[in-house]
Amino acid sequence: MRRLGSSATRRSHITPCMQACCDVATPAERDRTTGSDQGAISAFVVVIFTALMMLAGLVVDGGNMINARQKIIDDAEQAARLGANQIDEIALRSTGEVVVVWPEAGYEAAAYLAGLGYDPARIDVSPGGPNIVVVEISDTVEAQLLSLIGLGPFDVSGSAQARPAVGILEEIP
C-alpha cells in the first residue's frame, strides 16, 4: 500500500507542461536553446545615451534660443521707445502736435542697439506709419550640445514698435 505523500504519487500528478517548467537547464543547454545575447545591453546603452543627449541638446539649446529671442524682443522694444522719444519739441510747444523726427529716431535706436553689441547690418529701424518707430533685429545663437551632431548655429529675430505718448493727465493725440 502506498502512502499519499510518497514521491511516486507526486510525480504521477505532474503533467508534461509542469515538468518542462520545473526542469532546470544546465548553462550549456541554455546557450544552445536561447542563442547568444552577449553585447545586447551595450547596444541598448549606446542608443539610450544618444537619445538622452539629443533630448538634453533640445532642452539646453532650445532654452537658449527662447531666451535669446526674448532678449532680442526686449532690446527692440527699448530701442523703439528710445526712437519714439525723438520728437519735434518746437512743433509740440507751438502747435501741440506730436511729430517723430526722422532720421534722428532711427539713429538713436540704432546707436542704442549697437551699444548693446548688435551687428548694425542686422538692425532695421524704420517708420511704421505716422509717428510709429519699428525696430527689427536678428542675431545668431550658437548651439552648445546640438553642435556635437552638426546642428546650429541658429538665427533668432524679433521686432517691436513704439509711438510717442506725451501729456500729464491725458495723452496728447
C-alpha positions in Angstrom: 0.0 0.0 0.0 1.2 3.4 -0.9 1.2 6.5 1.2 -0.3 9.5 -0.4 2.7 11.7 0.3 5.2 9.4 -1.5 7.4 10.7 -4.3 5.9 8.3 -6.7 2.5 9.6 -6.2 3.6 13.2 -6.5 5.4 12.5 -9.8 2.4 10.8 -11.3 0.4 14.0 -11.0 2.9 16.2 -12.8 1.9 17.0 -16.3 4.5 17.2 -19.1 3.9 21.0 -19.2 4.6 21.3 -15.5 7.7 19.1 -15.9 9.1 21.4 -18.6 8.6 24.5 -16.5 10.2 23.0 -13.5 13.3 21.5 -15.2 16.4 23.5 -14.7 18.7 23.5 -17.7 22.4 23.4 -17.4 24.4 26.5 -18.7 25.4 24.6 -21.8 21.8 23.6 -22.6 20.7 27.3 -22.1 23.3 28.6 -24.5 22.2 26.1 -27.2 18.5 26.9 -26.8 18.3 30.7 -26.3 21.1 31.9 -28.6 23.7 34.4 -27.6 22.6 37.8 -26.1 26.2 39.0 -25.4 26.6 42.7 -26.2 22.8 43.4 -26.5 22.9 45.6 -23.4 25.8 47.6 -24.8 23.9 48.5 -27.9 20.9 49.4 -25.8 23.0 51.7 -23.6 24.5 53.4 -26.7 21.1 54.0 -28.3 19.6 55.3 -25.0 22.6 57.5 -24.3 22.4 59.0 -27.8 18.7 59.7 -27.4 19.2 61.3 -24.0 22.0 63.5 -25.3 19.8 64.7 -28.2 16.9 65.4 -25.7 19.3 67.3 -23.5 20.5 69.2 -26.5 17.0 70.2 -27.4 16.3 71.3 -23.9 19.5 73.3 -23.4 19.8 74.8 -26.9 16.1 75.3 -27.3 16.1 77.1 -24.0 19.0 79.3 -25.1 17.1 80.1 -28.3 14.0 81.1 -26.4 16.0 83.3 -24.0 17.9 84.9 -26.9 14.6 85.6 -28.7 13.1 87.2 -25.6 16.2 89.3 -25.1 16.1 90.5 -28.7 12.4 91.4 -28.4 13.1 93.3 -25.1 16.0 95.2 -26.7 13.9 96.0 -29.8 11.2 97.4 -27.5 13.7 99.6 -25.7 15.2 100.8 -28.9 11.8 101.6 -30.4 10.8 103.6 -27.3 14.1 105.5 -27.5 13.4 106.3 -31.1 9.8 107.3 -30.4 11.2 109.8 -27.8 12.8 111.8 -30.6 10.0 114.3 -31.1 10.0 117.8 -32.5 9.7 119.8 -29.3 9.2 123.1 -31.1 6.2 121.7 -33.0 4.8 120.2 -29.8 5.1 123.5 -27.9 3.8 125.7 -30.7 1.1 123.6 -32.2 0.6 120.8 -29.7 1.2 118.3 -32.4 3.4 115.3 -31.7 5.9 114.6 -34.5 8.7 112.0 -34.5 11.8 113.4 -36.1 13.4 111.2 -38.7 16.3 110.3 -39.2 17.2 111.1 -35.5 14.8 108.5 -34.3 16.5 105.9 -36.4 20.0 107.0 -35.3 19.2 106.9 -31.6 17.6 103.4 -31.8 20.4 102.0 -33.9 23.1 103.6 -31.6 21.4 102.1 -28.6 21.4 98.6 -30.1 25.0 99.0 -31.4 25.9 99.8 -27.8 24.4 96.5 -26.7 26.6 94.7 -29.2 24.3 94.0 -32.1 25.7 94.0 -35.6 24.5 97.2 -37.3 23.9 95.1 -40.5 21.3 93.1 -38.7 19.3 96.1 -37.3 16.5 97.7 -39.2 14.8 100.9 -37.8 12.0 102.3 -40.0 8.8 104.4 -39.7 5.8 102.1 -39.4 3.3 104.9 -40.0 2.7 108.4 -38.7 4.7 108.7 -35.5 5.5 105.0 -35.2 9.0 103.6 -34.9 9.5 100.0 -35.9 12.7 98.1 -34.9 13.6 94.7 -36.3 16.7 92.8 -35.0 18.2 89.4 -36.0 21.0 87.6 -34.3 22.8 84.2 -34.3 22.7 81.8 -31.3 25.5 79.2 -31.2 24.4 75.6 -30.3 26.1 74.0 -27.3 25.0 70.4 -27.3 23.3 70.1 -30.7 26.6 71.3 -32.4 28.0 67.9 -31.4 25.7 66.3 -34.1 26.3 69.1 -36.6 23.2 71.3 -35.9 23.5 75.0 -35.4 24.1 77.9 -35.2 20.5 79.2 -35.2 19.1 82.5 -36.3 16.7 84.3 -34.0 14.9 87.6 -34.6 12.4 89.9 -33.0 10.7 93.2 -33.7 8.8 95.9 -31.8 7.2 99.2 -32.4 6.5 102.2 -30.3 4.9 105.6 -30.7 5.4 108.7 -28.6 3.0 109.4 -25.8 3.0 112.8 -24.3 0.8 114.5 -21.7 0.4 114.7 -18.0 -3.2 113.9 -17.2 -4.3 112.9 -20.6 -2.3 111.8 -23.6 -2.0 114.4 -26.4 -3.1 112.8 -29.7 
